[in-house]
């Protein structure tokens, strides 16, 4: 097993170093330049569109709002990677890895905008409920005309998120709970944790995308607030060390404080890899959540998903970094979540370790929900056979239980390989399709400059093929057509003329 683990690590390092990192960074820079830094320029607009309301679906239920889709993707983004992953990046790459995580978030937010705007444009309607689904597999087939590419991506993301990442999350919950709860060393304890997770996750995932959105809409804010409050408390108690931490981060990022020749390369690689693992920008996962939202223009959800990258990395991951670096700059030989837990306990007392156990549970459980949905969305792309989805749900629950029982070192490293392959396939798709996202952006900005709340219908770009949910009546855009109106009614009540160019 150790030999297999070492082989996977070696292959992974070469794959990321010589192929994926240059491609991910290059694509992010290209999208940033072509969009005129949309992720920075339209930051206020991101906050505005996040408040959009959802309409009613065909079956009478609520559609998924823009905020609901944001929380589904945030649920998958904000997971144990924000606690264990950041700690691992600092352990392996030093404080400088944090700087490269920040830079990766700023650059990657442009990729997140492109992939999520495309996912909205090429989303499809669920026949039974009238809700939506979409993602990279859908725009690979509809925009590029390459179904084989979409199927390849769909299989990869289903295995990676639905099974591998969920096993990792359940194992992390069991490990942290075992270290915090009395009797956790007993062999029956992980089994008890696994059964509890199966029960809770089953109640959510068998309720469909609406229940997933409902759960994540309250779980994500709660877990973020609790963790950030802990972090602010630690930083406040060590406020005098903050300038030193910033100096360590910047100095480590450029090798100013490093002795070993490979330290700079380790900081860059770990920062970019862990940053991408955490915020998922360009990975192709978050667009599956972004496609579920009912919005009046595809650009709106592209902006919201870019905001999610900032929320994940610049806020939550940064808090982990400051918790560790203000209390334990020498790292004391610890790794992963144990390093973060030790830092909190050292700064705030033993009770903080127990609170972190609760936070890790909420983070990991919400990630399991989001991870499951990514698989569900892509199974819907691959097949419409009704027995497949219940079978997938059952297999997810089995994997969650098994993940709580044992070590997942090999699984973690395999997850890195699958994640990298996903990103490779997705970026190769969005590079040629980026021009469509920029046309959408120009259309959106022009309407905003005219004082309108932008609405998109497919007759505005009739040359685009494969667009289903944006007809002239406003279907798919959250703007139902009113009888006798000259065009779709805007969310704010203002009606658009039949033709706006």
N, C-alpha and C positions, 0 to 999 in steps of 0.2 A: 504493500500500500504506500509506503514512503517513497519507493522508486517511482510509482505512478504519479504521486503528488509532485515530486521533483521534476518529472518530465513535463507535466502540465504547466508548472510554473515557468520552466525554461521556454516552452513554446509560447506561452502567454506573453512573457517579457519581450521576446523578439517580435511577436505580432503587434503589440502595442507600440513598441519603441520605433520600429522601422516602417510601419504602415499606418496604423490607426491614429496615433497621436498627430502626425503631420496632416493626415486627411481631415480629422475633426477640427483642428485649429485652422487649417487653411479654409475649410468650408465656412466656419464661423466668421473669419475675417472677410471672406468674399461676400457673405450675406450682410455683414455689417456695413461694408462699403457701398454695396448696391442699394441697400435700403436707407442709406444716409443715417446710419446708427439709429434705427427705429426703436431699439430697446432703451435708448437713453432719451431720444427726442420726444417720444410719445409716452413717457412715464406717467405724467398727470392723466393722460387719456386712459391708461390702464386702470387706474383707480376709479375713474368715472364709469367705465363700462362694466366693472365688476359688480355694480349695483343693479344691473338690469334684471327685470322681472321675467319669469317664464309664463308661457300661456298654457292652454288646456289641450291635451292630446285627444286623438280621435275616440279613445275609449272612455273619455271623461276624466281621466287622471291628469295630474300635473306633469308638464314637461320638465326636463332637467334644466335648471337655470344656469346662467353663466357661472355663478358662484358655486353651484352644485357640481358642475364639471370641474371647476378649479379645485374643489376639495377632494374629488375622486382622485385626480392626478396628484394632489398634494399628499393624499393618504398613502399613495405608493411611493412618492418621492421622500417624504419625511418619515424615515424609518430608522432602523438600528444603524444604518450607514451614517446618520447624523451624529450618533454617539460612538459606536464602535469603529465605523469607517474613518471618521476624522481622527480619532485617537491612533488608529493604525497608520494613517498617513503621516502623522507627526512622529510616531515611533520610528518609521522606516525612512522618512524624508526630512525630518527635523522641522523646526518652526517655519522654515521657508516654504514648505509645502502648502501652508495656509494661503500665502500670497498667490500661488499659482492656482489654487482653488478659486480664489476671488476673481482672478483674471479670466479663468475658464468660464465662470458664471456670466461675466459681462459679455464675453465673446459668444458663448453658447446661447445666450438669450435670443440672439438674432436667428440662430438655427431653430430654436424652439418656436419662434414666431412663424417662420416659413412652414415648418411641418404641421403646425396646428391650424394655420389658415387653410392649408391644402386639405387637411382632414375634414374641416368644416365644409369646404366647397364640394368635396366628393363624397360626403356622407350619404347614407341610404336610410330609408324608413323601415322600422320593424313593422311587419304586416299586422301582427296581432294587437299591438298596443299603440302604434303611431309614434313611439319614441324613435330616437335615432341611434345609429351606430356607424363607425367608420374608423379610419386610421391608415397607416402606410400601406397595408395590403390592398386597400380599396383604391387609393390613388395610384398605386403601381399598376393595377389592372385598368382602371378607367381612364387615367391620363396618359400613361405610357403604353397601354395596350399589352402589358406583360403579366398575364395571370400567373404564369409559372413563378415569377419573381414574388408576386403577392403571396402565393401559397408557401414558398420557401420562408418568407418573413413570418407568415402566420404560424407555421409550425414552430419556428424558432422562438417566437415570443411566448407562445402557449407553453412550451416546455420550460423556458427560462423563468417566466414570472409565475405561471400557474403552479409549477411543480418545484423547480430548484429554489427559487427565491423564497417561496412559502415554507419549504423545509428549513431553510436558514433562519427565517423569522421565528418559527415555532421553537427551534433549537435554542435561539437566543433568549426567548421568554423563559424556557425551562431552566436554562443555565443561570440566569439572573435570579429567578425565583428560588432556585435551590440554594443560592448563596445568601439569600435574605430571609427566607422563612424557616422557622425551626423544623427540624426533621427533614430538611431538603436533601440530605445525603442518603436518605433511604431509597432503595431501588424502585419502590413503588411510586415515589413522588413524581418523576418525569411522566410516568404513565397517567397519573391523575391530571397533571397539567395538560398533557396531550388530549385526554378525553374532554376536558373543559374547553379547550380551544376548538375541538371538533364540534361540540354542541353550539358554542357561540357563533362560530363562523357559518355553520349550517343554517342557523336561524336567519342570518343576513343574506347569504348568497342564494338561497332558495326563494328569496323575495323579489329578485330581479333588480334592474338598474335603479328603479326609483327608491327601493329600500336601501340600496348601497349609497345613493346620494344622500338620503335622509340621515343615515348613520354617520357618514363622514362629515356632513355639514355641522354637526355638533361635536363630534369626536376630535377632528383636526384642530379647531380653535382651542378646545379645552387643553389638549395635550401640549400645544404650542405655548399657551400662556403659562401653564405650570412649569414647563421646562425653562422658559425664558425668565420667569421670576426667580427660579433657583440660580440661574446664571447671573442675573443682575445682582443678586445678593452676594454671590462669590466675588464678582468684580468690585462691588462697593466695599467689601471688606479688604480687598487688596488693591485699592485704587492707586496707591503709590507705585505699584508694579506695572501699571498699564503702559507708561512710556517705554519701559524696558521690553515689554512684550511686543509692541509695535516695532521696536528696533530689532528684536530677534527675528521677527517675521520678515521684515524687509532685508535685513542683513543676510539671513539664511537663504532668501530667495535668489540672491545674486552671488552667493558664495563668499561674501565678505567675512563671515565669521566661521567658515568651514576650513578644516585642516585636510581632510581626506579629499583626494582628487575627484572621486565619484560622487561626493555629497551633493553637488549642485544638480547633477543629472538625476539623482534619486529624488531630490526635492521637486523638480519639474515633473518627473514621471508620476510620482505618488500624488502630487497635487492635481494633475490633470485626470488621472485615472479615478481617484477617489471623488473628485469633483463631479466627473461625469456619472459615476455610479450613484452619487447622491442626488444631483439635480436632473439627470436623465436628458439633458439638452442634446438634441441630435440623435438620441438613441432610438427614437421611434415608438416609445411606450406612451408618453403623455398624450400624443395626438388621439389615441384610442378613447381617452376620457374627454378630450376637447371636442370630439365629434358628437358627443351626446347632447351638447347644449343647444338650446333653442335661442338663437340670436338673429338679429336683423341683417348682419353683414359678417362674412367669414373672418374679416380682419379683427373684429371684436374679440373673438376667442383666441386668435393668434396673440393679441396683446395680453390677454389674461394669462395665457400659458407662459409668456415671457416673464410676467410678474411672478409666477410660481417659481421660476428659476432663482430670481432674486430672493424671494422669501425663504427658499430652502437653503441656499448657500450663504448669502450675505448676512442672513439673520440667524437661522438655527445652527448651521455649521460653525459660524463664527463664534457663537456663544459657547459651543463645546470647546473650541480652540482656546478661548480666553479662560474658561474654567480650568483647563489643564495647565496652560502656560503661566497663569498667575499663581497657582498653588503648588505646582510640581514641575518646575522648569527642567529638572534633571531626569524626569520620567520614571526613575526608580525601578527600571526593569519590567514594568507592567505593560500590558498591551490591551487593545480593544476596549470593550465596555468596562472592564475591570479598572483600567487606567482612569477613565472618567468617573467611575463610582468612587475610587480611592480619593480622587481630587475633591469631590463633593464632600465626602465624609471628613477629610482633613480640614476643609474650610468651615463646614457648617455643623459637623457632629454626626453621630451614627444615624440619627433620624433621616438625614438627607439621603443616605444610601437606600433606605426603605422607600422613600418617595421616588427615587430614581427607578426602583423596581417597578413601581406603578407606571411611571412615565414610559419606561421601556416596553411594558406590556401594551400601553395605549398606542405607542409608536408602531410597534411590530404588528399588533392586531389590525390597525388601520392599513398598514402596508399589505397585509394579507388580503384584505378586502379589495384594495385597488389592484393588487397583482392578479387576484382571481378574475376580476372583470376584464383585464386585458386579454386573458385567455378566452373568456366567453365571447367577447367581441370578434375575435379572430376565428373562433370555431364557427360563428355565424357566417363568416366569409367563405370558409372552406366547404361547408355542407349545411343543408337545411333538414337533414334527417333528424326527427324529433328525439330519438333515443340517445343521440351523441351528447347533447348538453347535460342531461341528468347523469350520464356516465362520467363525463368530465368533472362534474361537481362531486360525485362520489370519490373519484380518484384523488381530487384535491384534498378532500378530508382525510383520506388514507395517508397521503404524503405528509400532511400536517401532523398527524399522530406519530408517524415514524420519525419525522424530523425532531420531535421532542425527546426521542429516546437516546440518540447517539451523537458521536462526533461528526461534524460535517466539513472537515478541513478540505477534503477532495472536492466536495460539492461547492464550497466557496470558490475554489480555483476554477472549477468547471464553469461556474456562473460567470466568472470574468471572461472566459473564452466565449460563451454564448452571448454575453452582453456585447463584446467587441464585434462578433459576427453580425449581430442585429444592427449595430451602428453602421457597420460597413455597408450592408445592403440598403439601409435607409438613406444614408448620405449619397450613395450612388444614384438613388432615385430623386432626391430633392434638389440635387445640383442642377439638373436640366429643367426641373419643374419650378425652380425658384423664380423664373421670369413671370410665371403666372401669379405667384404670391405678390410680386412687386406691382403688377398691374392692378391687383385687388387693392393694394395699399394706396396707389395713386388715386383710384376711384374713391376710396374712403376719405382720404385727406381732402380731395376736391369738394366732397359733400360737406365735410366739417367746416371748411372755409366758407361755404355758402350758408352756414348757420343751420344746417340740417343734422338730424340724427340719422346717420347713413343707413340706407337700405339697399341690398343687392338683390337683383333678379337676373336670371341667366340670359335674358335678352339684352342685357347691357354688354355682354361679351359672347355673342352668338357663335363665335368661331371655336369656343371651347367644347370639346367632346366629353361625354361621360358624366355631365352634370345633371343630377336627378331632382334634387330637393329645393330648387330655387326658381320655380316657375313664376310667371308674371302675376299670379294671384297672391304671391307672397308665401305660398306653401313652403314650409321648410325654413322660413326666415323669421318666424315669430311675429308676422304682421298679416293677420287674416284680412282678406279683402272684404270690404263693406258694400252692401248692395247700393248701387247708384253712385259709387265713388268713381273718381277719375283715375284712381291708382291705389296701390296698397297704402293703408293707413299706418302712419308711423307710430312707434310706441308712445311718443309724447302727444299724440293726437293730431299732429300736423300732417296733412295729406300731400303726397308727392304727385306732381303732374305725371301724365302717362309716360312721357319721355324726358329723361334728364341726362344730359350728356356732358 
